[in-house]
Amino acid sequence: MIGTTDLPSGGVLHVRVTEDLELDGGTWKLTEGQDRRLIARITPPEVPMLRQVVQYLEAKPVPRGGNMRRADEARAATAVCVRWGSYFAVLADPARPPAPNIDDEQVSQIDESEMARMNIEISAALAWWFTLCGSDEKRYWDLVHRTLAYLPSGPKTVSASQAADALLACSTTVMAADVRRNWPADRLKQDLAIAANHGIRVVANAVTLRAWRNGPIEAAHAGR
């Protein structure tokens, strides 16, 4: 994020989600980069954005709900873990004007550290979401209902994803055996131990990676 000399030296980032929800997106401070240009260094908020969203939702009454489809769960997960519960909410905030060089394909509009922050926050959020689904069913479904009632969550129709089908195929016995046969021998034991101890986080990381490779920006931005 490149600034000019007429900008303030720092400030607080806020993201307006609904009339009664404004997220703390962290703070920023202008510093001089290696090429002597001014760069806004962003520090994440003390309370993670995911926790801010969940606290807001769980303070709301549980709406009367009916049967939920997988697509409804997907919309809720995207809204909580990606669209509003991560740094993506700051980058996609429509209240901020676009950069003057936004259409210049030679200029990167996002820094590597920003991508790293999003990857970490989103994969951690999905791991939390999956864990909640398996450990506290009532809280999970109440959160799904609250999300769809109180957060902007995108279109109600969610198209099937080939990437999701590919990820699901990896869970079959045949595919798992094939992966083990072709995995580098010097890493197999170590990686299997990591997967056994941190299975949900591994799945969350895989989902996040698949999402970025298949253009999640447009889908998540539709949540506005």
URPEQUI-V477865 format. One record per residue. RES is the residue in one letter. SS is DSSP state (h for helix, s for strand, l for the rest). PHI is phi in radians with two decimals (999 if undefined). OMEGA is omega in radians with two decimals (999 if undefined). Layout:
res=(RES/RES)
ss=(SS/SS)
phi=(PHI/PHI)
omega=(OMEGA/OMEGA)
//
This chain:
res=(M/I/G/T/T/D/L/P/S/G/G/V/L/H/V/R/V/T/E/D/L/E/L/D/G/G/T/W/K/L/T/E/G/Q/D/R/R/L/I/A/R/I/T/P/P/E/V/P/M/L/R/Q/V/V/Q/Y/L/E/A/K/P/V/P/R/G/G/N/M/R/R/A/D/E/A/R/A/A/T/A/V/C/V/R/W/G/S/Y/F/A/V/L/A/D/P/A/R/P/P/A/P/N/I/D/D/E/Q/V/S/Q/I/D/E/S/E/M/A/R/M/N/I/E/I/S/A/A/L/A/W/W/F/T/L/C/G/S/D/E/K/R/Y/W/D/L/V/H/R/T/L/A/Y/L/P/S/G/P/K/T/V/S/A/S/Q/A/A/D/A/L/L/A/C/S/T/T/V/M/A/A/D/V/R/R/N/W/P/A/D/R/L/K/Q/D/L/A/I/A/A/N/H/G/I/R/V/V/A/N/A/V/T/L/R/A/W/R/N/G/P/I/E/A/A/H/A/G/R)
ss=(l/s/l/l/l/l/l/l/l/s/s/s/s/s/s/s/s/s/l/l/s/s/s/s/s/s/s/s/s/s/s/s/l/l/l/l/l/s/s/s/s/s/s/l/l/l/l/l/h/h/h/h/h/h/h/h/h/h/l/l/l/l/l/l/l/l/l/l/l/h/h/h/h/h/h/h/h/h/h/h/h/h/h/l/l/l/l/h/h/h/h/l/l/l/l/l/l/l/l/l/l/l/l/l/l/l/l/l/l/l/l/h/h/h/h/h/h/h/h/h/h/h/h/h/h/h/h/h/h/h/h/h/h/h/h/l/h/h/h/h/h/h/h/h/h/h/h/h/h/h/l/l/l/l/l/l/l/l/l/l/l/h/h/h/h/h/h/h/h/l/l/l/h/h/h/h/h/h/h/h/h/h/l/l/h/h/h/h/h/h/h/h/h/h/h/h/h/l/h/h/h/h/h/h/h/h/h/h/h/h/h/h/h/l/l/h/h/h/h/h/h/l/l/l)
phi=(999/-1.81/-1.85/-2.21/-1.18/-1.57/-1.45/-1.11/-1.41/3.14/3.01/-1.95/-1.66/-2.17/-2.20/-1.43/-1.76/-2.38/-1.06/-2.01/-2.36/-2.17/-1.51/-1.49/-1.70/1.87/-2.11/-2.33/-2.54/-1.31/-2.35/-1.64/-1.40/-1.09/-1.63/1.26/-1.48/-1.40/-2.21/-1.52/-1.51/-1.84/-1.87/-1.05/-1.20/-1.09/-1.70/-0.93/-1.08/-1.01/-1.13/-1.04/-1.14/-1.13/-1.07/-1.08/-1.13/-1.34/-1.53/-1.58/-1.18/-1.32/-1.26/-1.15/-2.19/-1.95/-1.27/-1.79/-1.65/-1.04/-1.10/-1.16/-1.08/-1.11/-1.09/-1.14/-1.08/-1.12/-1.12/-1.34/-1.53/-2.02/-1.10/-2.03/-1.64/-2.52/-1.08/-0.98/-1.06/-1.23/-1.15/-1.74/-1.15/-1.24/-1.29/-1.68/-1.20/-1.19/-1.11/-1.10/-1.88/-1.10/-1.58/-1.46/-1.21/-1.51/-1.96/-1.35/-1.67/-2.55/-1.55/-1.04/-1.16/-1.22/-1.08/-1.09/-1.08/-1.11/-1.02/-1.16/-1.14/-1.24/-1.16/-1.15/-1.14/-1.14/-1.08/-1.10/-1.09/-1.10/-1.12/-1.08/-1.00/-1.58/-1.91/-2.52/-1.07/-1.12/-1.07/-1.07/-1.21/-1.09/-1.19/-1.05/-1.10/-1.09/-1.01/-1.22/-1.51/-2.05/-2.02/-1.06/-2.32/1.44/-1.14/-1.34/-1.71/-1.98/-1.30/-1.13/-2.05/-1.11/-1.11/-1.16/-1.11/-1.15/-1.16/-1.11/-1.08/-1.19/-1.52/-1.32/-1.07/-1.10/-1.14/-1.07/-1.14/-1.16/-1.08/-1.12/-1.17/-1.75/-1.31/-0.94/-1.05/-1.29/-1.97/-1.01/-1.08/-1.12/-1.22/-1.15/-1.15/-1.10/-1.12/-1.21/-1.49/-2.35/-1.00/-1.16/-1.18/-1.08/-1.10/-1.06/-1.11/-1.14/-1.09/-1.08/-1.08/-1.06/-1.10/-1.13/-1.29/-2.05/1.23/-1.39/-1.03/-1.13/-1.16/-1.23/-1.14/-1.14/-1.15/-1.32)
omega=(-3.00/-3.12/3.08/-3.03/-3.14/3.11/3.00/-3.04/3.14/3.14/-3.13/3.12/3.08/3.11/3.11/-3.12/3.09/-3.13/-3.10/3.08/3.02/-3.08/2.98/-3.10/-3.14/-3.14/3.10/-3.14/3.14/3.04/-3.13/3.14/-3.11/3.13/3.08/3.02/3.12/-3.12/3.09/3.07/-3.05/3.09/-3.13/3.13/3.12/3.07/-3.11/-3.08/3.08/-3.12/3.10/-3.13/-3.10/3.11/3.10/-3.10/-3.05/3.00/-3.14/3.05/3.11/3.14/3.04/-3.07/3.05/3.12/3.13/3.06/3.07/3.13/3.10/3.08/-3.13/3.11/3.14/3.14/3.14/-3.12/-3.06/-2.98/-3.06/-2.95/-3.06/-3.05/3.14/3.13/3.08/-3.14/3.11/-3.10/-3.06/-3.11/-3.10/3.13/-3.14/3.14/3.10/3.09/-3.12/-3.13/-3.04/-3.12/-3.14/-3.09/3.12/-3.09/3.09/-3.14/-3.14/-3.11/3.13/3.14/3.09/3.07/3.13/3.13/3.13/-3.14/-3.12/-3.08/-3.09/3.14/3.09/3.13/3.12/3.09/3.09/-3.12/3.14/3.14/3.12/3.14/-3.09/-3.04/-3.10/-3.01/-3.12/3.14/-3.13/-3.08/3.05/3.14/3.08/-3.13/3.13/-3.12/-3.09/-3.13/-2.95/3.13/2.93/-3.00/3.03/-3.10/-3.11/3.12/3.14/-3.11/3.09/-3.10/3.06/3.11/3.12/3.10/3.13/3.12/3.11/-3.14/-3.13/-3.12/-3.13/-3.11/-3.12/-3.13/3.14/3.13/3.14/3.12/-3.13/3.14/-3.04/-3.13/3.11/-3.04/-3.09/-3.14/-2.99/-3.08/-3.13/-3.09/3.08/3.12/3.10/-3.13/-3.13/-3.10/-3.07/-3.04/-3.08/-3.14/3.09/3.11/3.13/3.11/3.13/3.11/3.14/3.14/3.11/-3.11/-3.13/-3.13/-3.07/2.98/-3.14/-3.03/-3.12/-3.10/-3.12/-3.13/3.09/3.10/3.09/999)
//
